[in-house]
Amino acid sequence: MRAHGLVILSVLTCGGQAQAPPTVRPGVEVLLSDSLRLVHGQRLGLLTNQTGVDAAGRRDVDRLLADGLRLVALFSPEHGFRGAEDRPGLPDAIDSATHLPIYSLFGGSRTAATQALDSIDVLLIDLQDIGARFYTYPATATQLMGDAAARGKRVVVLDRPDPVGGDVVQGNVRPVIGDPDKDFVGFLPVPMRHGMTLGELLRLTNDALALHADLTVVPAAGWHRGVSYDSTGLPWIKPSPNMPSLESAFHYPGTCLFEGTNLSVGRGTEEAFQVVGAPWIDVRRILAALPAQALEGVAVTAADFTPHAPTDGKYGDVPLHGVRLRVTDRSHYDPTRLAVALLVALRAVHPDSFRIRAEWFDVLAAGPELRLAIDSGRTAPEIWGRWSDALAQFQRSRAKYLLY
């Protein structure tokens, strides 16, 4: 596959092996300090949300306008422009600070959004992805990038680090690319934890879907693939309402699978995606059933919790029994293996209570194979052992899209 009209801005960094990672500058700062030629004198649209800020926490919108750039339209993904909503059907709106129109790509008028592209020359994209296949921001960015490409508009991605690092890939791999409109959750042919930034993912998507976008990625300066978010010096801003912390982000590539079951993942608590539970769980037996290989780099302990107004509708105000996950060694922890081990244990210990909701689970798991393997009684090591060849192939195929 050949990249079409692709420009990559290189940012040189230096430092010895023993040095701490330098403070990272997000793509918006690199654009404004080093690459204004890309947007000077152009009418700009910006796809962003509350995560689109500089290292000091100032909004992209305000930074661009303060530098005299012609920002004329805003676009927002799932959860809205301020990232506070966890419901469908978010309408178009107006930014109260600047009075710019906000075209919602998660419930607003698609016609109005595409027509707005006719009023711009360059589409900027700045969203904090979370490093897992299930997150919807890459699908939204791909949708708008495709519409922009069809109208001959340039696309500039203001890149940000993968918050859980970019040197590890884990989980099963989606075998083929999907349609970002129909396969909104997990359309990319990547593993559950893909180890790529949004800019890198959109480079891959531009090729795989043959969008022919005139795509420029402005990288985050100073970031290296092995650096997680809390070493960047950047502020942590919740990318979505149920992603409260970096701890949740490290578990999410595995625990998101439980969204397709009758267990709670802690929505409605301060530990979303760090806990898994239900009223009927015998935690002692579940813990005893977990294989040692699944417990590397993580502490799994008994936990009781009560979701309040959970947006998934699971067990509101019902006391639950379950497990709490805490990362102890990021370099050895595989949340996808632990999730499979928990699923296998739940089926073995609670065959009459545990339920996989096939339609949604298969979307998250990129097909029925994982569900059928669990239902057939395979062990967790047998299941994840079948992922190795596809992961190795993905490592090879993704190499040409990596920027750091």
N, C-alpha and C positions, 0 to 999 in steps of 0.2 A: 504494500500500500504506500502511496506517495503523498506526502504532505503538500497541500496546495496553498500557495501564497502565504507561507508561514515565515514569520520573523521571530527569532529568539534573541532577547537581549541578554547578553552575558554580563554577570556581575562578578568581578574577581574578588576573592577573599583570601586571606593568608593567615597563617598561625601554625605553631608547632603542635605536635601531637598532645603534649601535656597541658596546653593552654585551655582555659575554659572557653566555651563557645562565645563569640562576640554577641553584643546586643543586635537583635535582628530588626531590620527596617522593612515593614510591609511594602508591597508593590506600589501602593498609592504614594508613599514617600519617595520611592525611587523614581516614579513618574514625574513628580513635581520638582525633584531636585536635579534629575539627570536626563529626563526624556520628554520634556515638554514639546519637543518638535512633533511628537506623535499626535498631539491634540490641539496645538496652538491654532487659533482661528477657526476651529471646527465646532459645529453644534454637537453637543454630547448628550447621550442618554446613559443612565447608570442603573444597572441591576445590583441591588445591595439590600442590606438590612442593618440591624443594630451592630453587627460585627464589622461593618465597613468603617473602620476607624484607623487613625495613625497610632504610633507607639505611645502617644500621650492620651489616647482615648478620644481625640477630636474626630467628628464625623467627616467622612469623605466629602459629603455634600458641602459642608461648610469650608473645608480646605480647598476644594476646587473653585468654589465661588470667590473665596478670599484671594485666590491667585488670579482672578480675572478671567477664568475660563467660562465658556458659554454652555452651561448645564441647562438643558431645557426640559428634560423628562426623566422621571424615576420609575423603576420597575421593582416589584417586590416578589419574593418566593413564598413558599409555605411558611406559615406563622406570621406573615405580615412584615411590613416595613420596620416595625419596632420589635419583632420577634416575640410578642406577648400572647399571641393567639394560638390555640391548639384545637381548631375546629375547621371544617370545610367552608367553602363559600365566602371567602374574604373579599369584600368589595373594593373597587377602585376608591381612591381617596386623594386628599391634598395634604402635603407636608405643611404643618402649621407654622414652621419656622421660616420657610422660604416661599411658600405658596406655590411650589412646583407640583404638577400632577403626579400622582403615584398610580401606576397601572399594575393592579394585582394580577399576577400570573397563577394565582391559586384561588380562583373564584370570580375574578373580575372579567371584564369583556375582552376576550381574545382578539376580537376585531379591532377594538379601540387600541389595544396594545400594539398590534401589528401596524395599524395606521400611524401610531406615534413614531414608529421607526422611520417613516417617510419624512419626519421633521428633524431628523438628526443626520449627522455625517459619520459619527463613530459611536459604537456601543461599548461602554466600559462595564466590566463585570468584576465585582468585589464581594465575595461571600466566603465565610469561614466554613469549609467543609470539615467533616469529623473523622475521615479516614476509613469509613466502612461502606460497603456496597449498598446498604439499605437506605442511606441518606438521600433525600430527594433534591438537594440543591444542584447536583450535577445534571439531573434530568431537566430541571427548570432552565439552567444556564444553556443546555444543549438546545432546548426548544427555541429560546430566544436567539441564540447564535445562528440556528438554521434559518429562522425568519429574516434575520439581518443579512445573512449571506445571500438569500434569495433576492434581496433588494439592493445588493451591491454595497452594503455598508461594512466598513471595517470593524473588527472586533478586537478590543484590547482587554486582556485579563490582568487585573492587578492581583498578583499571586500572594498567597499566605502559606505558612508552614502546614504540613500535615500534623495535627496536634499530638498524635500518638507515634510520631516518628515515621521516617520513610525508608527504613532499611529492612523491614520485616514484612513478609506477606504470609497470610494464614487463612485457613478455611477452604471450603470447596470453591471451585471456579465456575462461574456461569459460562456454559459452553459456547454460546453465540451472543452477539449483541442483539438487544431488543429495540423496541420502539419507545422513545422517551415519553410519548403521549399515552401509549397503552400500558407500558411496563414502567410506570412512574417510580416505583420502588425497585431499585436494583436492575436497571436495564443494561448496565455495562458488563462486558465480558471480563470481569475481574473477580478476585477472591473476596471473601467476607471482609478481611482486612487487607487493603490493596497497597498501602505504603506509597501513595501518590498524592500530590497536591492537586487542587482544582485545575490549575493551569495545565498540569501534565495530563490529567484526565480529559480535558477538553482538546488537547492535542490528539490524544488517542481517538476520541470521538469524532473529531473532524475528519480523520482518515477513515475510520471504520464505517461511518455513515455517509461518506463521500459528500460532506456538506460544502466543500470547496470554499470555506470561509477564509477571508483574508485576515488571518489570526496572528496577533502579536501577544506574547506573554511577557509581562514585566515581572521579573522574579523578586522574591523577598531576599534582600541583601543580607548576607551573613548567616543564612540558615544552611545547615548540613543535614544529610539524611538521617543521621542517628540522633538528632537533637529533638527532644520532646518539648512541648509547649512551655512548660514551666522553667525551661532553661533559655528561653528566647528574650526575656525582658518585656514581652508584650502583655498587655492586660488580658485576663481571661474574661470574656463576655459570653454568657450562655448562648450558644448558637441556636438553641430552641428551648422552649419552656421546660422540657423534661431531660435536658442535658445540663445538670446543675454544676458539674465540676469536671476537671480532667480525670479524676478517678472514674467517674461514670463513663467517660469516653473510652478509657482503656478496656472496660468490660463490654461495652456496647456491641462490638463485632460478634460477640457470642450470645450475650443475653437478649439481644433483639429477637432471636429466634423464638423466645418464649412469648412474644406477642402473638404468635400463631398457636398458642395452647390455652388451656383454661387456668393458667397460673398468672399471678400478678408479677410485673417487673418493677413494682414500686412507684408507678405513676400515682401521684397524689401524696408522695412523701418527699423528703429531702434527699433520698438515696435512690432515685430512679436509676434503673439498670445496674445498681450495685446489690440489689436484693431480688430474690425470687421466692414466691411463697403462695400458699393456699391454706384454707382452714383445715384440710384433712391430711397434711403432710406429717409423716413420722420422720422427723429430722435425723434422729439417731441412726435409723436404718439407711436413710439416704446417704449420710456421710460415710457409713461403713461400706457402702457399695461403690464408692468412687475409686477408680484405679489411681495408683501413685503417679502415673505419667501425666494425668490431668491436673495434678496439684502443684506442679513446678511453678515457682514464682508467685503463688497466690495462697492466701489464708482463707479457708472456707469454714465458717462458724455458724452455729445456730443463731437465729434471729427471729424475734416476733415484731411485727409491724402492722400498722393499720392505715390503709389508704384513705384519704379524705378527698372527696370530689374527684376521683381519678378520671381522666379524660378517655380512658379505654373502657370505662364502665364496669371494671372488674372489682368486685368486693368493696364497694364504697362503705366506709365506716365499719367494716368487718375485721376483727382481729385475725391476723394470719400467722401461720408458722412457716418458717422457711430458712433460707441460708443468706448470709451476708458475705460478700466477696471483698477482699482487700489485697491489692497488688503488693507483693513483697520484693519482687525482683522483675523489673520490666523486661530485662534481656532474656528471661526464660519463660515468661508467662505467655500462654496461648489461650485466649478467651474462647476461641472456637472449639478447641478440644474440651475445655471444661464444660461448655454448654452441651456438647454432645454426650459427655459422660453423665451430666445431670439428667438429660432427657432419657438416656438408657436406664439409669437408676430409677427414675420415676415410673417408667413403664414396668420395670421388674417389681418394684415394691408396692406400687399402687395401680395395678392393672384395671381395677374397677372404677377408679376415680379420675385418673389421669387421662386427658383427652388432647389430641392434636387436631386442630381445626384445619383440615387438609387444604382448603382453597387458599387461605391466607398463609399458612406455613409454607406451602410449596412456592408461593411468590417470593418469600424471604429466602428460602433455601435454593432458589434457582431451579426448581423442578421437583418431582416427586421422589427422586432417588434417596435422599436422606430420610424422608419420612418412611419409605418402604423398608429401608435398612433397619431403622429403629423398630418398626412393627414386626419385622421378621426375627427379631431377637439377636441380631448381631451385637458383638461387644463394641465398646467405644473405640479401642485400638484398631479393630478390624475396619470400622467405618472410616476413621480419619487416615488410616494407612492407604486407602484408595485415592487420597487426594494428592499424593506426592508428585505423580507424573504431571498432572495438570498444573500444579503450582510451579514446577520446574519450567514447563513450557511458558507459563505466564511470565516468569522472571526473564526469560529470554526475549519474549515479544515486547515487553514493556520497556526494554532498555533504551530503545531509540526515542522514547518520549520523555525520558527523564532529563531534568534541567539542573539538578544539584549534585 
